[in-house]
Amino acid sequence: MDLKKYFHESADIKKQFIETNEELLQKVIEILIHCFENWWKVLIAGNGWSAADAQHWAAEFMGRYKLERRPLAAISLTTDTSNLTAVWNDYGFENVFSRQVEWLATIGDVFIGISTSGNSLNVIKAIEVCKNKWIVTIALLGKWGGKIKDMVDFALVVPSDNTPRIQECHQTIYHTICEEIEITLKNTWM
């Protein structure tokens, strides 16, 4: 067994990501700071592990990451099982996020889609609704971005085909975003 291999793979992918995406990541952080400064909200969606990431990320914003501060309006679109199953039953699984975005999102809000393949149909449909509503769209992607890469305003693409390594990098990305937002705005939130 070469257990170190997994750790080195994870670290290498993260290094590759930040070397080519540092400026884009900074821009995404600025967009989210602007959103929260204006008391708008962030809607986050994904499937499977990405659904868990959406919940985790929303909780970091609503609760706290490290610093005591006011809550930040963030909603994971993956958590309301009654809503999800009703929409799934009546409109199909491809619409479980778009129906929520259609009602919940207003100008100033930000939508974040998480998809390791970049091709999740329900995330794509939510992005389409966002475009019609003038909602800023951000995506955390892998596998070279898929269809979503060219649909969103800001695509953070992890350069890998290895799903677990993509997911690990996504977590580092959103933890970095949370920490930088708290550091930047700590004086206005305390």
Secondary structure as a PSIPRED ss2 file (coil, helix, strand):
# PSIPRED VFORMAT (PSIPRED V4.0)

   1 M C   1.000  0.000  0.000
   2 D C   1.000  0.000  0.000
   3 L C   1.000  0.000  0.000
   4 K H   0.000  1.000  0.000
   5 K H   0.000  1.000  0.000
   6 Y H   0.000  1.000  0.000
   7 F H   0.000  1.000  0.000
   8 H H   0.000  1.000  0.000
   9 E H   0.000  1.000  0.000
  10 S H   0.000  1.000  0.000
  11 A H   0.000  1.000  0.000
  12 D H   0.000  1.000  0.000
  13 I H   0.000  1.000  0.000
  14 K H   0.000  1.000  0.000
  15 K H   0.000  1.000  0.000
  16 Q H   0.000  1.000  0.000
  17 F H   0.000  1.000  0.000
  18 I H   0.000  1.000  0.000
  19 E H   0.000  1.000  0.000
  20 T H   0.000  1.000  0.000
  21 N H   0.000  1.000  0.000
  22 E H   0.000  1.000  0.000
  23 E H   0.000  1.000  0.000
  24 L H   0.000  1.000  0.000
  25 L H   0.000  1.000  0.000
  26 Q H   0.000  1.000  0.000
  27 K H   0.000  1.000  0.000
  28 V H   0.000  1.000  0.000
  29 I H   0.000  1.000  0.000
  30 E H   0.000  1.000  0.000
  31 I H   0.000  1.000  0.000
  32 L H   0.000  1.000  0.000
  33 I H   0.000  1.000  0.000
  34 H H   0.000  1.000  0.000
  35 C H   0.000  1.000  0.000
  36 F H   0.000  1.000  0.000
  37 E H   0.000  1.000  0.000
  38 N C   1.000  0.000  0.000
  39 W C   1.000  0.000  0.000
  40 W C   1.000  0.000  0.000
  41 K C   1.000  0.000  0.000
  42 V E   0.000  0.000  1.000
  43 L E   0.000  0.000  1.000
  44 I E   0.000  0.000  1.000
  45 A E   0.000  0.000  1.000
  46 G E   0.000  0.000  1.000
  47 N C   1.000  0.000  0.000
  48 G C   1.000  0.000  0.000
  49 W H   0.000  1.000  0.000
  50 S H   0.000  1.000  0.000
  51 A H   0.000  1.000  0.000
  52 A H   0.000  1.000  0.000
  53 D H   0.000  1.000  0.000
  54 A H   0.000  1.000  0.000
  55 Q H   0.000  1.000  0.000
  56 H H   0.000  1.000  0.000
  57 W H   0.000  1.000  0.000
  58 A H   0.000  1.000  0.000
  59 A H   0.000  1.000  0.000
  60 E H   0.000  1.000  0.000
  61 F H   0.000  1.000  0.000
  62 M H   0.000  1.000  0.000
  63 G C   1.000  0.000  0.000
  64 R C   1.000  0.000  0.000
  65 Y C   1.000  0.000  0.000
  66 K C   1.000  0.000  0.000
  67 L C   1.000  0.000  0.000
  68 E C   1.000  0.000  0.000
  69 R C   1.000  0.000  0.000
  70 R C   1.000  0.000  0.000
  71 P C   1.000  0.000  0.000
  72 L C   1.000  0.000  0.000
  73 A C   1.000  0.000  0.000
  74 A E   0.000  0.000  1.000
  75 I E   0.000  0.000  1.000
  76 S E   0.000  0.000  1.000
  77 L C   1.000  0.000  0.000
  78 T C   1.000  0.000  0.000
  79 T C   1.000  0.000  0.000
  80 D C   1.000  0.000  0.000
  81 T H   0.000  1.000  0.000
  82 S H   0.000  1.000  0.000
  83 N H   0.000  1.000  0.000
  84 L H   0.000  1.000  0.000
  85 T H   0.000  1.000  0.000
  86 A H   0.000  1.000  0.000
  87 V H   0.000  1.000  0.000
  88 W H   0.000  1.000  0.000
  89 N H   0.000  1.000  0.000
  90 D H   0.000  1.000  0.000
  91 Y H   0.000  1.000  0.000
  92 G C   1.000  0.000  0.000
  93 F H   0.000  1.000  0.000
  94 E H   0.000  1.000  0.000
  95 N H   0.000  1.000  0.000
  96 V C   1.000  0.000  0.000
  97 F C   1.000  0.000  0.000
  98 S H   0.000  1.000  0.000
  99 R H   0.000  1.000  0.000
 100 Q H   0.000  1.000  0.000
 101 V H   0.000  1.000  0.000
 102 E H   0.000  1.000  0.000
 103 W H   0.000  1.000  0.000
 104 L H   0.000  1.000  0.000
 105 A C   1.000  0.000  0.000
 106 T C   1.000  0.000  0.000
 107 I C   1.000  0.000  0.000
 108 G C   1.000  0.000  0.000
 109 D C   1.000  0.000  0.000
 110 V E   0.000  0.000  1.000
 111 F E   0.000  0.000  1.000
 112 I E   0.000  0.000  1.000
 113 G E   0.000  0.000  1.000
 114 I E   0.000  0.000  1.000
 115 S E   0.000  0.000  1.000
 116 T C   1.000  0.000  0.000
 117 S C   1.000  0.000  0.000
 118 G C   1.000  0.000  0.000
 119 N C   1.000  0.000  0.000
 120 S C   1.000  0.000  0.000
 121 L H   0.000  1.000  0.000
 122 N H   0.000  1.000  0.000
 123 V H   0.000  1.000  0.000
 124 I H   0.000  1.000  0.000
 125 K H   0.000  1.000  0.000
 126 A H   0.000  1.000  0.000
 127 I H   0.000  1.000  0.000
 128 E H   0.000  1.000  0.000
 129 V H   0.000  1.000  0.000
 130 C H   0.000  1.000  0.000
 131 K H   0.000  1.000  0.000
 132 N H   0.000  1.000  0.000
 133 K H   0.000  1.000  0.000
 134 W C   1.000  0.000  0.000
 135 I C   1.000  0.000  0.000
 136 V E   0.000  0.000  1.000
 137 T E   0.000  0.000  1.000
 138 I E   0.000  0.000  1.000
 139 A E   0.000  0.000  1.000
 140 L E   0.000  0.000  1.000
 141 L E   0.000  0.000  1.000
 142 G C   1.000  0.000  0.000
 143 K H   0.000  1.000  0.000
 144 W H   0.000  1.000  0.000
 145 G H   0.000  1.000  0.000
 146 G C   1.000  0.000  0.000
 147 K C   1.000  0.000  0.000
 148 I H   0.000  1.000  0.000
 149 K H   0.000  1.000  0.000
 150 D H   0.000  1.000  0.000
 151 M C   1.000  0.000  0.000
 152 V C   1.000  0.000  0.000
 153 D C   1.000  0.000  0.000
 154 F E   0.000  0.000  1.000
 155 A E   0.000  0.000  1.000
 156 L E   0.000  0.000  1.000
 157 V E   0.000  0.000  1.000
 158 V C   1.000  0.000  0.000
 159 P C   1.000  0.000  0.000
 160 S C   1.000  0.000  0.000
 161 D C   1.000  0.000  0.000
 162 N C   1.000  0.000  0.000
 163 T H   0.000  1.000  0.000
 164 P H   0.000  1.000  0.000
 165 R H   0.000  1.000  0.000
 166 I H   0.000  1.000  0.000
 167 Q H   0.000  1.000  0.000
 168 E H   0.000  1.000  0.000
 169 C H   0.000  1.000  0.000
 170 H H   0.000  1.000  0.000
 171 Q H   0.000  1.000  0.000
 172 T H   0.000  1.000  0.000
 173 I H   0.000  1.000  0.000
 174 Y H   0.000  1.000  0.000
 175 H H   0.000  1.000  0.000
 176 T H   0.000  1.000  0.000
 177 I H   0.000  1.000  0.000
 178 C H   0.000  1.000  0.000
 179 E H   0.000  1.000  0.000
 180 E H   0.000  1.000  0.000
 181 I H   0.000  1.000  0.000
 182 E H   0.000  1.000  0.000
 183 I H   0.000  1.000  0.000
 184 T H   0.000  1.000  0.000
 185 L H   0.000  1.000  0.000
 186 K H   0.000  1.000  0.000
 187 N H   0.000  1.000  0.000
 188 T H   0.000  1.000  0.000
 189 W H   0.000  1.000  0.000
 190 M C   1.000  0.000  0.000
